[in-house]
Amino acid sequence: MGGRGRNVRERRERQPRSFADWKPKTKLGRLVLKGDVTTFDDALATGFPVREPEIVDILLPELEDEVLDVNMVQRMTDSGRRVNFAITCVVGNRDGFVGLGRARGKEVGPAIRKAIDNAKINMIRVKRGCGSWECGCFRSHSLPFKAFGRSGSVDVTLKPAPQGVGLAIGDVAKSVLRLAGITDAWGFTKGHTKTTVNYAIGTFEALRKTSTLKVRPEQAERLKIRTGAEKVFVRVPGAPPETAGAPATPGDAEAGAAEPAAEKPAERTGTQEGEEK
């Protein structure tokens, strides 16, 4: 088991969540279960906050998760030594959506699951583009402009990079950018970057600022800016939620043809709204 500053990163195969007994407690959850909201972009457009991780599981079934930090916290009480685990996780679909979450627990397994649920609730939509003057590939592989994030003593600056550079940044920030769908970027940091939590939060805040910055249409066309996912998964209204996670590739679709699909992938043509194939 690792501690703070040891670059502990784990990726595990976890059982999919069961929606058989899910009873939504929020208005957005009821809209998703009913079938009125079929994509995660539509869920964000409603203006209702995402308070239930089941919403993200249904609308973004292709999410991947990674454990960034497992920190053991001890405190002394009258009854003896108490041990807790502080977990930091990142989730993303490698296509414009990423989330970061933290949680504490007495056991590692439940704490990891809780941190992943918190990361799904904190999901953001990232702007990607080709903002480097050295590149003219006209693909959304990097950042569209420079972004800055801060957490504690750690300052993180992300800059666009040409195609082929890769992620020239630390391992913790590299995991966050990779799950966000960014394949090329320059990274500059200041402060005590061995603090894994602050390093991850600073990178996440830099990506959050890309989603809040307003861009003119001519800038979006020149820098090839795409917001969110290029392949949108659309949930078929009336389909059972248990089938969330339909295969996106043709080979997987043939292998799972016996089961009813809950999503249909749709390609984007430059706007946030996808057309169903």
N, C-alpha and C positions, 0 to 999 in steps of 0.2 A: 504494500500500500504506500502510495507516495504522499508527500507533504507539499507545503508551499515552496515554489521555486524549483521543483524537480521536473517540470514539464511532463506531468502525467497526462497522457491522452489515451483514452480507451474508446473502442467502438464495439458494441456488442449487438448480437442478433436478439431482439426482444419480441415477445409475443404481441401480435396486433391487439389493439383494444377491442373489446366486445361492446357493441351498441344495443344489445338486445334489451337491456334493462335501463337504458339511458332515458331519463326524463329531464328535458331542458328546463333550466331555472331562469333563463334570460329570454328576452324577446327575440334576439338574434338567433339563439339556439332553436327556438320554436320555428322560426322562418326557415332555417336550414333543414330541420327534420321534416317540415311540411313540404319542402321542395320549392319554395318561393325564391330562395337564394341558392344558386347552383355553382358559383365560382367564388374564390376568396376575394377577388377584386370587387365583386358585387357586395360581399360582406363588409369590406372596408368603406365602400361608397354609401352604405346605409347610415353611417355615422354612429352606429351603436358599438360600444366597446366589446372586445372579445374577452369574455370572462370564463369561458369553458374550453378546455383543450380538445374536447370531442369535436368542436366546430372545425378546428384546424385539421384534425385527423380525417374528417370526412371530405373537406374541400381541398386539402393538400396531402393526398395519400402517399406521395413519393418522398416524404421527408426523411432525411438522415440525421442522426444525432451523434455527438462526440463529447466525451468527458474531458474537459480541459484541466481541471484541478480537483484533487481530493485532499482536503486539509483536515487533519485530526486536531480537535480542540479539547483540551482538558481543563477541568476546574475542580478545585478541592472544596468539599462541603463537610458538614458535621458527620454525615453518614459514610463518607469515603470519597474516592475519586470518581468523578463523572466524566465520561468521554462522549463527545459528539463529533459528527463528521460534517464538514462544510463542503458542498459539492458545487462546482460551476460547470454548466453544460451549454453547448451551442447546438442548434438544430437549423437545418436549411434544406432546400430542394435543389441546390446548385443551379438555380435558374431565376434569381432575382428576389427570393424571400429568405430571410434569415432571422433567427431569434436567439436571445441570450437569457439564461435563467440561473438563479442560485437557490439553494435550499439547504436546510440542516436536518439532521436526524440522528437517532441513536444507532441505526444500522445503515450500511453503505447502500444496499439495494433499494430500500424504500426512499432513501434520500436522493438517489440518482433519478428514480422515476418522478419524484416530486420536482426536481430541478428541470427535468425535461418538460414537464407540464407547464412550469413557469416560463420556460423559454418559448413554448408554443403560444402562450398568452401574450408575450412580448414580441410577437412577430412583426417585422417591418418590411416594407417594400423598397428595394434598392434601385437606384438609377445606375445604369451601365452605359458605356459608350466607348468611343475611340477618340479620346481627348489629347493624345500625344502628337506633337508636331512631327515626330520622326516616323509616324505610321500613317498609312493611307489604305488600310485594308477594308474600311467601311464595314466593320463588324463590331458588335457590342461585347468586346472581350475585356475591357479595362474600365477605368473610371472616366467620366466625362470631364472632370475638372478636379482641382486639388481640394482635399477635404481634411479637416482638422478635428481631433477629438481629445478630450482630457478627462482623466479620472485620477484623483489623488495627486501624486507627484509625477505621473506618467503623461507625457504629451505625445500623441501619435499624429503624424502627418502622412497622408496618402496622396500619391501623385500618379497620373496616368503614365503608362509605359507602352512602348511599341510591342507588337506581337512577337513572341518568342523569348522575351525576357523572363517570363514566369513571375512568381511572387517573390520579389527581393525584399523580404521582411522577416521578422522573427517567426518562430514556429507557432506560437500562440495566435498571433494575428493571421498567420497563413491559414490556419484551420478555419477562422471566421470568414476570411475572404473566399476561400475555396467553396465553403458551403453556401455562400451568397451568390456564386456563379461568376466571380471575377478570376480570370486566369493570368492576367499580367498587371503588375502594379509595382511602383517604387514605394518603399516605406522608410520613414525617418522618425526616430523616437528620442525622447529626452526623459530623464528621471530614472527611477529604480524599476526597470522593466522586469527584474526577477520576481516582482510581485505579480503573479500570474493573473489574479483577479482584476487588478487595475489595468493591466495591459490589455486584457480582453474587453473590458468595459470601454476603454479609450478607443479601441478599434471599432467597436460597435457604435459608439457615439459618432464617430466620423462617418460611418455608413448611414446613420440616421439623418445626418445633415444633408446628404445627397438626395434623400427622399423629400425633404422639406423645401429645398431650393426651387424656386420657380424658374422655368426655362421657356424662352420664346420659341415659337414654331420653327423659325429659321435656324436657331441654334440647335434645336433637336435634330433637324435634318442634316446640318453640317457636321455635327459631332456624332451622329447615329445613336442618339440617346434612346434607350428603351427602359421603361419603368415596369418593374415586376417581371413576370415570367413570359417567355416567348411562346411556350407551349402551355396552353391553359387547359386544365382538367375541369370538365363540366359534368356535374352530377346530374344524372337522369332523374327528373322528378318522379316520385313514386317507387323508386328502387329501394330495396332494403338497405339500411346503413351498414349492415354487417359486411357488405361487399365493397366497402370503400377501399380503394387500393387496386383498381383495375389495371392490368398491364398496359404500358404505353407503347411498347414495340410490337411489330407484327408477329414476331416469333412467340412472344409471351402471350399474345392475344389468341393465337391458335392453340397454345397449350392449355389455356384456361377458357376455351370456348364453351365448355359444359356449364360453367358458372355464369350467372347473370352479371353483366358489367354494371358498375355504379357510376363510372365516369367515362366521358368521351374526350380524348385529347383534341385540342383545336389549335391551329397555327395562328401566330400573330403576324400581321403584315405591317407593323409599325405603330399601331395604336394599341391601347390597353385592352380593347375588346377583341376577343378571338372569334373566328368563325368556325362552326362545327364542321368537322370533316364528314 
